[in-house]
């Protein structure tokens, strides 16, 4: 397959943030090196690893001048380090490939090809299930993106690995806010307040699951997924939310029921103490929690 792309002007900045990934980082780097699309720079930013991650990354830097390795002076944490990596980028597009994940050989080529068909879009999301009505790629307006996420099927739950972002769009929203666990969920909302999004198919990037991942906390601490519900309220009442008032209220009402269910579930499966913590953060009374649960 030959794609009609002007390779000279579409530099992709592949961003690889690292913290203790010596077991996987070589495979991640190799996956970028094996790309059919060759107009890229690979920016590797280590966040004070105490294993051999930096040495492995630097061994690749000596072999390919498109690879640049940086080591932070102090540990920044996940999302601040993503911002740090983006600060070094020179490309039109940002593509996160974490040090424990991989991108397929054709991945960069397809991502650029899809994005270039929609000049107004600020970012694209891939690794999505097949759409029932139309073939990928296609563009959603700001309102359509919110409508899809809140009333059709989840869209803003994708990790940075499943996205390609125009550097200018990323900078226009100030990068990631740094909120633990919530950075990408919040980012897709903020980008979709200002820019259309391109939806793309699966088979572009590969996500590794292992015991050292931060998101494993989702499986044990009910307050982690609850954070998404709390920030959802803020995003839906934001001045720039593209939903009309009726749909915004509808989404808020649904989110209130979800928070109530989560609090009830915490009572059943965790502890009263945890449920009380969640209830206090939500601002809901236990009466409203029970009423929302009964109505659901």
C-alpha positions as a Markdown table, in Angstrom:
| # | Residue | x | y | z |
|---|---|---|---|---|
| 1 | Unk | 0.0 | 0.0 | 0.0 |
| 2 | Unk | 1.4 | 3.4 | -1.0 |
| 3 | Unk | 0.1 | 6.4 | 0.8 |
| 4 | Unk | 0.1 | 9.9 | -0.6 |
| 5 | Unk | 1.9 | 11.8 | 2.1 |
| 6 | Unk | 4.5 | 14.5 | 1.8 |
| 7 | Unk | 7.1 | 12.9 | 4.1 |
| 8 | Unk | 9.3 | 16.0 | 4.2 |
| 9 | Unk | 6.9 | 18.2 | 6.2 |
| 10 | Unk | 5.2 | 15.8 | 8.5 |
| 11 | Unk | 7.7 | 15.1 | 11.2 |
| 12 | Unk | 6.3 | 13.0 | 14.0 |
| 13 | Unk | 7.7 | 13.4 | 17.5 |
| 14 | Unk | 7.5 | 10.0 | 19.2 |
| 15 | Unk | 7.5 | 10.6 | 22.9 |
| 16 | Unk | 8.7 | 7.8 | 25.3 |
| 17 | Unk | 8.5 | 8.5 | 29.0 |
| 18 | Unk | 10.4 | 6.1 | 31.2 |
| 19 | Unk | 10.6 | 5.0 | 34.8 |
| 20 | Unk | 12.1 | 1.6 | 35.6 |
| 21 | Unk | 11.3 | -0.1 | 32.3 |
| 22 | Unk | 14.5 | -2.0 | 31.6 |
| 23 | Unk | 12.5 | -5.2 | 30.9 |
| 24 | Unk | 10.6 | -3.6 | 28.1 |
| 25 | Unk | 12.2 | -0.4 | 26.7 |
| 26 | Unk | 14.3 | -2.1 | 24.1 |
| 27 | Unk | 11.2 | -3.7 | 22.5 |
| 28 | Unk | 9.5 | -0.3 | 22.6 |
| 29 | Unk | 12.4 | 1.5 | 20.9 |
| 30 | Unk | 12.7 | -1.3 | 18.3 |
| 31 | Unk | 9.1 | -1.0 | 17.4 |
| 32 | Unk | 9.7 | 2.7 | 16.5 |
| 33 | Unk | 12.8 | 1.9 | 14.5 |
| 34 | Unk | 10.9 | -0.7 | 12.5 |
| 35 | Unk | 8.3 | 1.9 | 11.4 |
| 36 | Unk | 7.5 | 2.1 | 7.7 |
| 37 | Unk | 7.2 | 5.8 | 8.2 |
| 38 | Unk | 10.7 | 7.2 | 8.7 |
| 39 | Unk | 10.2 | 10.9 | 9.3 |
| 40 | Unk | 10.2 | 10.8 | 13.1 |
| 41 | Unk | 12.3 | 11.8 | 16.1 |
| 42 | Unk | 12.2 | 9.6 | 19.2 |
| 43 | Unk | 12.4 | 11.6 | 22.4 |
| 44 | Unk | 13.1 | 9.4 | 25.4 |
| 45 | Unk | 12.8 | 11.1 | 28.8 |
| 46 | Unk | 13.8 | 9.1 | 31.9 |
| 47 | Unk | 12.2 | 10.1 | 35.2 |
| 48 | Unk | 15.0 | 9.1 | 37.5 |
| 49 | Unk | 15.0 | 5.3 | 37.0 |
| 50 | Unk | 17.1 | 3.2 | 39.3 |
| 51 | Unk | 17.5 | 0.4 | 36.9 |
| 52 | Unk | 19.3 | 0.1 | 33.5 |
| 53 | Unk | 16.6 | 1.9 | 31.4 |
| 54 | Unk | 18.8 | 4.9 | 30.7 |
| 55 | Unk | 21.8 | 2.8 | 29.6 |
| 56 | Unk | 19.6 | 0.8 | 27.2 |
| 57 | Unk | 18.1 | 3.9 | 25.8 |
| 58 | Unk | 21.5 | 5.6 | 25.3 |
| 59 | Unk | 22.8 | 2.5 | 23.5 |
| 60 | Unk | 20.2 | 3.2 | 20.8 |
| 61 | Unk | 20.9 | 6.9 | 20.8 |
| 62 | Unk | 24.5 | 6.1 | 19.6 |
| 63 | Unk | 23.2 | 4.2 | 16.7 |
| 64 | Unk | 20.5 | 6.6 | 15.3 |
| 65 | Unk | 20.7 | 10.4 | 15.5 |
| 66 | Unk | 16.9 | 10.6 | 15.4 |
| 67 | Unk | 16.9 | 9.3 | 19.0 |
| 68 | Unk | 17.4 | 11.8 | 21.8 |
| 69 | Unk | 17.7 | 10.7 | 25.5 |
| 70 | Unk | 17.1 | 13.0 | 28.4 |
| 71 | Unk | 17.2 | 12.4 | 32.1 |
| 72 | Unk | 15.2 | 14.5 | 34.5 |
| 73 | Unk | 17.1 | 16.1 | 37.4 |
| 74 | Unk | 14.3 | 15.0 | 39.7 |
| 75 | Unk | 11.3 | 12.6 | 39.5 |
| 76 | Unk | 8.4 | 14.5 | 37.9 |
| 77 | Unk | 5.7 | 11.8 | 37.8 |
| 78 | Unk | 3.7 | 10.4 | 34.9 |
| 79 | Unk | 1.9 | 13.4 | 33.4 |
| 80 | Unk | 4.4 | 16.1 | 34.2 |
| 81 | Unk | 7.0 | 13.9 | 32.5 |
| 82 | Unk | 4.7 | 13.6 | 29.4 |
| 83 | Unk | 4.7 | 17.4 | 29.3 |
| 84 | Unk | 8.5 | 17.5 | 29.6 |
| 85 | Unk | 8.8 | 15.1 | 26.7 |
| 86 | Unk | 6.5 | 17.2 | 24.6 |
| 87 | Unk | 8.6 | 20.3 | 25.4 |
| 88 | Unk | 11.5 | 18.8 | 23.4 |
| 89 | Unk | 9.3 | 18.0 | 20.4 |
| 90 | Unk | 9.9 | 19.6 | 17.0 |
| 91 | Unk | 7.3 | 17.7 | 15.0 |
| 92 | Unk | 3.9 | 18.6 | 13.7 |
| 93 | Unk | 2.5 | 15.6 | 15.5 |
| 94 | Unk | 3.0 | 14.1 | 19.0 |
| 95 | Unk | 2.8 | 10.3 | 19.4 |
| 96 | Unk | 3.2 | 8.8 | 22.8 |
| 97 | Unk | 4.7 | 5.3 | 22.9 |
| 98 | Unk | 5.3 | 4.3 | 26.5 |
| 99 | Unk | 8.4 | 2.3 | 27.3 |
| 100 | Unk | 6.4 | -0.8 | 28.0 |
| 101 | Unk | 4.3 | -0.6 | 24.8 |
| 102 | Unk | 4.8 | -1.0 | 21.1 |
| 103 | Unk | 3.6 | 0.6 | 17.9 |
| 104 | Unk | 3.1 | -1.6 | 14.8 |
| 105 | Unk | 5.4 | -1.1 | 11.8 |
| 106 | Unk | 2.6 | 0.6 | 9.8 |
| 107 | Unk | 1.3 | 2.6 | 12.8 |
| 108 | Unk | 2.9 | 6.0 | 12.3 |
| 109 | Unk | 2.2 | 5.8 | 8.6 |
| 110 | Unk | -1.5 | 5.2 | 9.1 |
| 111 | Unk | -1.8 | 7.8 | 11.9 |
| 112 | Unk | -0.3 | 10.5 | 9.7 |
| 113 | Unk | -2.3 | 9.4 | 6.7 |
| 114 | Unk | -5.6 | 9.5 | 8.6 |
| 115 | Unk | -4.8 | 12.9 | 10.2 |
| 116 | Unk | -3.8 | 14.6 | 7.0 |
| 117 | Unk | -7.2 | 13.9 | 5.6 |
| 118 | Unk | -8.8 | 16.2 | 8.2 |
| 119 | Unk | -6.8 | 19.4 | 8.5 |
| 120 | Unk | -9.1 | 21.0 | 11.1 |
| 121 | Unk | -8.8 | 18.1 | 13.6 |
| 122 | Unk | -6.6 | 18.7 | 16.6 |
| 123 | Unk | -6.1 | 15.0 | 17.5 |
| 124 | Unk | -7.0 | 11.5 | 16.6 |
| 125 | Unk | -8.0 | 8.4 | 18.7 |
| 126 | Unk | -7.3 | 4.8 | 17.5 |
| 127 | Unk | -7.8 | 1.3 | 18.9 |
| 128 | Unk | -11.5 | 1.8 | 18.7 |
| 129 | Unk | -14.1 | -1.0 | 18.1 |
| 130 | Unk | -15.7 | -1.0 | 14.6 |
| 131 | Unk | -18.3 | 1.7 | 14.1 |
| 132 | Unk | -21.7 | 0.3 | 13.2 |
| 133 | Unk | -22.5 | 3.0 | 10.7 |
| 134 | Unk | -19.4 | 4.2 | 8.9 |
| 135 | Unk | -15.9 | 3.2 | 8.1 |
| 136 | Unk | -12.8 | 4.6 | 9.8 |
| 137 | Unk | -11.3 | 7.2 | 9.6 |
| 138 | Unk | -14.0 | 9.9 | 10.1 |
| 139 | Unk | -14.1 | 13.2 | 12.0 |
| 140 | Unk | -16.4 | 14.2 | 14.8 |
| 141 | Unk | -17.1 | 17.9 | 15.7 |
| 142 | Unk | -16.6 | 19.1 | 19.2 |
| 143 | Unk | -20.3 | 18.5 | 20.0 |
| 144 | Unk | -20.4 | 15.1 | 18.3 |
| 145 | Unk | -17.4 | 13.9 | 20.3 |
| 146 | Unk | -19.1 | 14.7 | 23.6 |
| 147 | Unk | -22.3 | 13.2 | 22.3 |
| 148 | Unk | -20.6 | 10.0 | 21.4 |
| 149 | Unk | -18.8 | 9.7 | 24.7 |
| 150 | Unk | -21.8 | 10.5 | 27.0 |
| 151 | Unk | -24.7 | 9.0 | 25.0 |
| 152 | Unk | -23.4 | 6.4 | 22.7 |
| 153 | Unk | -20.1 | 4.7 | 23.6 |
| 154 | Unk | -17.1 | 5.7 | 25.6 |
| 155 | Unk | -14.5 | 7.7 | 23.7 |
| 156 | Unk | -12.4 | 9.7 | 26.2 |
| 157 | Unk | -11.2 | 6.7 | 28.1 |
| 158 | Unk | -8.4 | 6.0 | 25.7 |
| 159 | Unk | -4.8 | 6.1 | 26.9 |
| 160 | Unk | -2.1 | 8.4 | 25.3 |
| 161 | Unk | -0.8 | 5.3 | 23.3 |
| 162 | Unk | -4.1 | 5.3 | 21.4 |
| 163 | Unk | -3.8 | 9.0 | 20.3 |
| 164 | Unk | -1.9 | 11.2 | 17.9 |
| 165 | Unk | -2.0 | 14.9 | 18.8 |
| 166 | Unk | -1.1 | 18.0 | 16.8 |
| 167 | Unk | 1.6 | 19.7 | 18.7 |
| 168 | Unk | -0.1 | 23.1 | 18.3 |
| 169 | Unk | -3.3 | 21.7 | 19.7 |
| 170 | Unk | -1.6 | 20.2 | 22.7 |
| 171 | Unk | 0.2 | 23.4 | 23.5 |
| 172 | Unk | -3.1 | 25.4 | 23.1 |
| 173 | Unk | -4.7 | 23.6 | 26.0 |
| 174 | Unk | -1.5 | 23.8 | 28.1 |
| 175 | Unk | -0.6 | 20.1 | 28.0 |
| 176 | Unk | -1.6 | 17.7 | 30.7 |
| 177 | Unk | -2.7 | 19.2 | 34.0 |
| 178 | Unk | -0.8 | 16.6 | 36.0 |
| 179 | Unk | -3.9 | 15.1 | 37.7 |
| 180 | Unk | -2.9 | 11.5 | 38.7 |
| 181 | Unk | -4.7 | 8.8 | 36.7 |
| 182 | Unk | -6.9 | 11.5 | 35.0 |
| 183 | Unk | -4.6 | 13.2 | 32.6 |
| 184 | Unk | -5.6 | 11.6 | 29.3 |
| 185 | Unk | -9.3 | 11.5 | 30.2 |
| 186 | Unk | -9.2 | 15.2 | 30.9 |
| 187 | Unk | -7.0 | 16.0 | 27.8 |
| 188 | Unk | -9.5 | 14.5 | 25.3 |
| 189 | Unk | -12.2 | 16.6 | 26.9 |
| 190 | Unk | -10.2 | 19.8 | 26.7 |
| 191 | Unk | -9.0 | 19.1 | 23.1 |
| 192 | Unk | -12.6 | 18.3 | 22.1 |
| 193 | Unk | -13.8 | 21.6 | 23.5 |
| 194 | Unk | -11.7 | 23.3 | 20.8 |
| 195 | Unk | -11.0 | 20.9 | 17.9 |
| 196 | Unk | -12.6 | 18.1 | 15.9 |
| 197 | Unk | -11.3 | 14.6 | 16.6 |
| 198 | Unk | -10.5 | 11.8 | 14.0 |
| 199 | Unk | -11.6 | 8.3 | 14.9 |
| 200 | Unk | -9.3 | 5.5 | 13.7 |
| 201 | Unk | -9.4 | 1.7 | 13.8 |
| 202 | Unk | -7.5 | -0.9 | 15.9 |
| 203 | Unk | -4.2 | -2.5 | 15.0 |
| 204 | Unk | -2.0 | 0.6 | 15.2 |
| 205 | Unk | -0.5 | 0.3 | 18.7 |
| 206 | Unk | -0.1 | -2.5 | 21.2 |
| 207 | Unk | -0.7 | -2.1 | 24.9 |
| 208 | Unk | 1.2 | -4.3 | 27.3 |
| 209 | Unk | -0.4 | -5.4 | 30.5 |
| 210 | Unk | 1.8 | -6.2 | 33.5 |
| 211 | Unk | 1.9 | -6.0 | 37.3 |
| 212 | Unk | 4.0 | -2.8 | 37.5 |
| 213 | Unk | 1.5 | -0.5 | 35.8 |
| 214 | Unk | 0.1 | 2.5 | 37.8 |
| 215 | Unk | -3.4 | 1.8 | 36.5 |
| 216 | Unk | -3.5 | -1.5 | 38.5 |
| 217 | Unk | -4.8 | 0.7 | 41.3 |
| 218 | Unk | -8.1 | 0.8 | 39.4 |
| 219 | Unk | -8.6 | -2.8 | 40.3 |
| 220 | Unk | -8.1 | -2.4 | 44.0 |
| 221 | Unk | -9.0 | 1.1 | 45.1 |
| 222 | Unk | -12.6 | 2.1 | 44.3 |
| 223 | Unk | -11.6 | 5.8 | 44.7 |
| 224 | Unk | -9.4 | 5.7 | 41.6 |
| 225 | Unk | -12.3 | 5.2 | 39.1 |
| 226 | Unk | -14.4 | 7.4 | 41.2 |
| 227 | Unk | -12.0 | 10.3 | 40.4 |
| 228 | Unk | -13.2 | 10.1 | 36.8 |
| 229 | Unk | -16.8 | 10.7 | 37.9 |
| 230 | Unk | -15.8 | 13.7 | 40.0 |
| 231 | Unk | -13.8 | 15.4 | 37.2 |
| 232 | Unk | -16.7 | 14.6 | 34.8 |
| 233 | Unk | -18.9 | 17.0 | 36.7 |
| 234 | Unk | -16.3 | 19.8 | 36.3 |
| 235 | Unk | -15.9 | 19.1 | 32.6 |
| 236 | Unk | -19.6 | 19.1 | 31.9 |
| 237 | Unk | -20.3 | 22.4 | 33.7 |
| 238 | Unk | -17.2 | 24.1 | 32.1 |
| 239 | Unk | -18.0 | 27.2 | 30.0 |
| 240 | Unk | -16.5 | 25.6 | 26.9 |
| 241 | Unk | -18.4 | 22.3 | 27.1 |
| 242 | Unk | -19.9 | 21.9 | 23.6 |
| 243 | Unk | -23.1 | 20.1 | 24.8 |
| 244 | Unk | -26.3 | 22.2 | 24.9 |
| 245 | Unk | -27.9 | 22.8 | 28.3 |
| 246 | Unk | -30.4 | 20.0 | 28.0 |
| 247 | Unk | -27.8 | 17.4 | 27.1 |
| 248 | Unk | -25.3 | 18.7 | 29.7 |
| 249 | Unk | -27.9 | 18.2 | 32.4 |
| 250 | Unk | -28.8 | 14.8 | 31.1 |
| 251 | Unk | -25.1 | 13.8 | 31.3 |
| 252 | Unk | -24.7 | 15.2 | 34.8 |
| 253 | Unk | -27.8 | 13.3 | 36.0 |
| 254 | Unk | -26.4 | 10.1 | 34.6 |
| 255 | Unk | -23.0 | 10.8 | 36.2 |
| 256 | Unk | -24.8 | 11.4 | 39.6 |
| 257 | Unk | -26.4 | 8.0 | 39.4 |
| 258 | Unk | -23.0 | 6.4 | 38.5 |
| 259 | Unk | -21.4 | 8.1 | 41.6 |
| 260 | Unk | -24.2 | 6.8 | 43.8 |
| 261 | Unk | -23.7 | 3.3 | 42.5 |
| 262 | Unk | -20.0 | 3.5 | 43.1 |
| 263 | Unk | -20.6 | 4.6 | 46.7 |
| 264 | Unk | -23.1 | 1.8 | 47.3 |
| 265 | Unk | -20.6 | -0.7 | 45.8 |
| 266 | Unk | -17.9 | 0.6 | 48.1 |
| 267 | Unk | -20.1 | -0.2 | 51.1 |
| 268 | Unk | -20.7 | -3.7 | 49.8 |
| 269 | Unk | -17.2 | -4.6 | 48.6 |
| 270 | Unk | -14.8 | -2.4 | 50.5 |
| 271 | Unk | -15.6 | -0.5 | 53.7 |
| 272 | Unk | -17.9 | 2.1 | 55.2 |
| 273 | Unk | -14.8 | 4.3 | 55.7 |
| 274 | Unk | -14.0 | 4.2 | 52.0 |
| 275 | Unk | -17.7 | 4.8 | 51.0 |
| 276 | Unk | -17.8 | 7.8 | 53.4 |
| 277 | Unk | -14.6 | 9.2 | 51.8 |
| 278 | Unk | -16.2 | 8.9 | 48.4 |
| 279 | Unk | -19.5 | 10.4 | 49.5 |
| 280 | Unk | -17.8 | 13.4 | 51.1 |
| 281 | Unk | -15.8 | 14.1 | 48.0 |
| 282 | Unk | -18.9 | 13.8 | 45.8 |
| 283 | Unk | -20.9 | 16.4 | 47.8 |
| 284 | Unk | -23.9 | 14.0 | 47.7 |
| 285 | Unk | -25.9 | 13.2 | 50.8 |
| 286 | Unk | -26.5 | 9.6 | 51.6 |
| 287 | Unk | -30.2 | 10.2 | 51.1 |
| 288 | Unk | -29.6 | 11.4 | 47.5 |
| 289 | Unk | -27.2 | 8.5 | 47.0 |
| 290 | Unk | -30.0 | 6.0 | 48.0 |
| 291 | Unk | -32.6 | 7.9 | 45.9 |
| 292 | Unk | -30.4 | 7.9 | 42.8 |
| 293 | Unk | -29.7 | 4.2 | 43.4 |
| 294 | Unk | -33.4 | 3.4 | 43.6 |
| 295 | Unk | -34.2 | 5.4 | 40.4 |
| 296 | Unk | -31.4 | 3.7 | 38.4 |
